Amino acid sequence: MRILHVSALISLLLVAGCKKSTPASPAVSNLDGTYTGTFQRQTSGSSPISQVSLVFSGGEWSGTSQTPKYPGLCKGTYTVIGKKITFTNTCIWTADFDWTLILSGDYEFTATGNALEITKPGPSYTDIYRLSK
């Protein structure tokens, strides 16, 4: 009988000691759609704002900007992991502008309802896309 109590106690301690895993924050699984809004490279001085449009469809994106090469939009692919979105830009670019403006690489994002904000900090600036579906 004593062995049964000890076994039950050990089982209880093992179950109580198990840490419940907290579910990861839900990732946005479907960004598909057309989003319009603004792009701005925020710096310590004033910086222009450009009207932009991004279309997401099945892991691919395309985009246009009111201001040529501000930002550098074209087309490519994207992946979403948690609150990070990674863009690959598949277009060929000329060397006559700041290539840090090309939509490419890792960005943080938040999606709330139909609103989407995509940001990328740089060494002396932050790129911000504020979009809605």
C-alpha positions as CSV (number, residue, x, y, z in Angstrom):
1,M,0.0,0.0,0.0
2,R,2.9,2.3,0.9
3,I,4.4,1.7,-2.6
4,L,1.1,2.7,-4.2
5,H,1.0,6.0,-2.2
6,V,4.7,6.8,-3.1
7,S,3.9,6.1,-6.8
8,A,0.8,8.3,-6.7
9,L,2.9,11.1,-5.0
10,I,5.6,10.8,-7.6
11,S,3.1,10.9,-10.4
12,L,1.4,14.0,-8.8
13,L,4.7,15.8,-8.5
14,L,5.7,15.0,-12.1
15,V,2.4,16.3,-13.4
16,A,2.5,19.4,-11.2
17,G,6.1,20.1,-12.2
18,C,5.3,20.0,-15.9
19,K,5.2,23.5,-17.3
20,K,2.3,24.2,-19.6
21,S,3.5,25.7,-22.8
22,T,1.9,29.0,-23.8
23,P,0.6,29.1,-27.3
24,A,2.6,31.3,-29.6
25,S,0.9,34.5,-30.7
26,P,-1.2,33.7,-33.7
27,A,0.6,34.5,-37.0
28,V,-1.2,36.2,-39.8
29,S,-1.8,33.3,-42.1
30,N,-3.4,35.2,-45.0
31,L,-2.4,38.6,-46.0
32,D,-3.9,38.1,-49.5
33,G,-5.5,41.3,-50.9
34,T,-4.7,44.8,-52.0
35,Y,-3.4,47.3,-49.4
36,T,-3.0,51.0,-50.0
37,G,-1.6,53.7,-47.9
38,T,1.7,55.5,-47.3
39,F,5.4,55.0,-47.0
40,Q,7.7,57.2,-45.1
41,R,11.4,57.0,-44.2
42,Q,11.4,58.7,-40.8
43,T,14.7,60.5,-40.0
44,S,15.7,63.2,-37.7
45,G,14.7,65.8,-40.3
46,S,11.6,66.0,-42.4
47,S,11.0,63.2,-44.8
48,P,8.6,62.9,-47.7
49,I,5.5,60.6,-47.7
50,S,4.6,58.6,-50.8
51,Q,1.3,56.9,-51.6
52,V,1.9,53.2,-52.1
53,S,-0.1,50.0,-53.0
54,L,0.9,46.5,-52.2
55,V,-0.8,43.3,-53.5
56,F,-0.3,40.1,-51.6
57,S,-1.4,36.8,-53.2
58,G,-0.3,33.3,-52.2
59,G,3.2,34.1,-50.9
60,E,3.9,36.6,-53.7
61,W,3.7,40.4,-53.6
62,S,3.8,43.3,-56.1
63,G,3.7,47.0,-55.4
64,T,3.7,50.5,-56.9
65,S,4.6,53.9,-55.5
66,Q,3.5,57.4,-56.4
67,T,7.1,58.4,-56.2
68,P,9.5,56.4,-58.4
69,K,12.0,54.4,-56.3
70,Y,10.6,55.8,-53.0
71,P,10.3,53.1,-51.9
72,G,11.8,50.6,-54.3
73,L,8.7,48.5,-55.0
74,C,8.3,46.0,-57.8
75,K,7.5,42.3,-57.1
76,G,8.7,39.2,-55.3
77,T,7.9,36.7,-52.6
78,Y,7.3,37.0,-48.9
79,T,7.1,34.7,-45.9
80,V,5.5,35.4,-42.5
81,I,6.8,34.0,-39.2
82,G,5.2,35.4,-36.1
83,K,5.4,39.2,-36.3
84,K,8.2,39.1,-38.9
85,I,7.7,39.4,-42.6
86,T,10.6,38.7,-45.0
87,F,10.4,40.1,-48.5
88,T,12.4,39.0,-51.5
89,N,12.5,41.5,-54.3
90,T,13.0,39.8,-57.7
91,C,13.4,42.9,-59.8
92,I,16.5,44.3,-61.4
93,W,17.5,47.7,-60.1
94,T,19.7,50.5,-61.5
95,A,22.4,52.1,-59.3
96,D,20.9,55.6,-59.4
97,F,19.2,55.6,-56.0
98,D,19.5,54.5,-52.4
99,W,19.1,50.7,-52.5
100,T,18.1,50.6,-48.8
101,L,14.7,51.9,-50.1
102,I,14.1,48.6,-51.9
103,L,11.4,46.5,-50.2
104,S,13.6,43.5,-49.3
105,G,14.7,41.6,-46.2
106,D,13.2,41.4,-42.7
107,Y,10.5,43.7,-41.4
108,E,8.3,43.8,-38.4
109,F,4.6,44.1,-38.8
110,T,1.3,44.4,-37.1
111,A,-2.0,43.5,-38.6
112,T,-5.2,44.8,-36.9
113,G,-8.5,44.3,-38.8
114,N,-7.9,45.7,-42.2
115,A,-4.9,47.8,-41.2
116,L,-1.3,46.7,-41.7
117,E,1.9,48.4,-40.5
118,I,5.2,47.3,-41.7
119,T,8.4,48.7,-40.2
120,K,12.2,48.3,-40.6
121,P,14.7,50.2,-38.5
122,G,17.9,51.3,-40.2
123,P,21.0,52.9,-38.7
124,S,19.6,56.4,-38.7
125,Y,16.1,56.0,-40.0
126,T,12.9,53.8,-39.8
127,D,11.0,52.8,-42.8
128,I,7.2,52.7,-42.2
129,Y,4.4,51.4,-44.4
130,R,0.9,52.2,-43.1
131,L,-1.6,50.4,-45.2
132,S,-5.2,49.3,-45.2
133,K,-7.1,46.7,-47.2
